[in-house]
Amino acid sequence: MSMQFVTENNHYHIESHGNGWAYEVTCQSTGCSLWFQDHGAEQLQADTDNFSNEVAIANYFQYHG
């Protein structure tokens, strides 16, 4: 099952796969995307306060993109 949503300020598009087993996060301004699964997906969700902290999401793109 896949679910899609955007962050509050519309900076990131999130696609959830398998009820949170994996996430694809796409930066709306650059089109770059990052893929997280298993423990990495859980950590991403925790670090970003369930995707509400766009600064934390931006940090992932800075260090992993």
Secondary structure, DSSP 8 states (H G I E B T S, - for coil): -EEEEE-TTS-EEEEEETTTTEEEEEETTT--EEEEETHHHHHHHHHTTTTT-HHHHHHHHHHH-
